[in-house]
Amino acid sequence: MSFDADLHAIEAFLGSPTVLDLSPAADPSLWRALAARGYALRQFQQMWFRTLDGCGFRVAYPKVEMVRMARSGA
């Protein structure tokens, strides 16, 4: 599997150097493609989650359907 075209598009859009967040479970060929382009591992980040069904969580505002991160106005 080749990631060259995708990586080129990402770098063209985000600029260079580009910082990428990558799962430790990513395809090993992606790790090799990034290393060949000069990327280096800085740290691992894991995000764990679970559903709130049945955990006793009570919604204070029942009309709230979605929460999202606010964007900066800059």
Secondary structure, DSSP 8 states (H G I E B T S, - for coil): ---HHHHHHHHHHH-SS------TTS-HHHHHHHHHTT--------------TTTT---S-TT-----------
